[in-house]
Amino acid sequence: MKRKHKQMIIIWVGLLAGILLFRGGWMTYAGLGIFLLDLGLVWLLLRCPHCGKPVRELCPDKTCPYCGKKVE
């Protein structure tokens, strides 16, 4: 999966969690669960495939700031 697709999944899951958190009642628990899932996705998916370190921002030439290898 491309990095851009991963980022879009994380953004949409976070948005859904935000909507559900402010509805009240049992929806608050559902929103909190989705929010925690979103944090797990950030930790799991946004990593360099070569060195495994979390990559929040890429260098301008789309390389990992830690190992210097090209990231998709």
C-alpha positions in Angstrom: 0.0 0.0 0.0 1.4 3.4 -0.9 2.1 5.9 1.8 -0.5 8.3 0.5 -3.2 5.6 0.8 -2.1 4.9 4.4 -2.3 8.5 5.3 -5.8 8.8 3.9 -7.0 5.7 5.8 -5.6 7.2 9.0 -7.2 10.6 8.4 -10.7 9.1 7.7 -10.6 6.9 10.7 -9.6 9.8 12.9 -12.4 11.9 11.4 -15.0 9.2 12.1 -13.7 8.9 15.7 -14.0 12.6 16.2 -17.6 12.6 14.9 -18.6 9.7 17.2 -16.9 11.1 20.3 -19.2 14.1 20.4 -22.5 12.3 20.0 -22.8 11.1 23.6 -24.0 7.9 25.2 -22.6 4.6 23.8 -21.4 6.3 20.7 -18.7 8.0 22.8 -17.3 4.5 23.6 -17.4 3.6 19.9 -15.6 6.8 19.0 -13.0 6.2 21.7 -12.4 2.7 20.4 -12.0 4.0 16.8 -9.7 6.7 18.0 -7.4 4.1 19.7 -7.5 2.0 16.5 -6.4 5.1 14.6 -3.4 5.6 17.0 -2.5 2.0 16.4 -2.6 2.5 12.6 -0.3 5.5 13.0 2.2 3.4 14.9 1.9 0.4 12.6 1.6 1.9 9.1 3.7 5.0 9.0 7.1 3.3 9.3 10.0 3.1 7.0 10.0 -0.4 5.3 13.8 -0.5 5.4 14.8 0.6 8.9 11.4 0.3 10.7 11.6 3.7 12.3 8.5 5.9 12.4 8.5 8.3 9.4 6.2 11.3 10.0 7.8 13.5 7.2 9.8 12.5 4.2 12.7 14.5 2.8 12.0 16.4 -0.4 13.3 13.5 -2.5 11.0 11.0 -0.8 13.8 9.3 1.2 13.7 8.2 4.9 15.5 10.8 7.1 17.0 8.0 9.2 18.4 5.5 6.7 18.4 7.6 3.5 16.7 4.9 1.4 13.8 5.7 -1.0 10.3 5.3 0.4 7.3 4.7 -1.8 
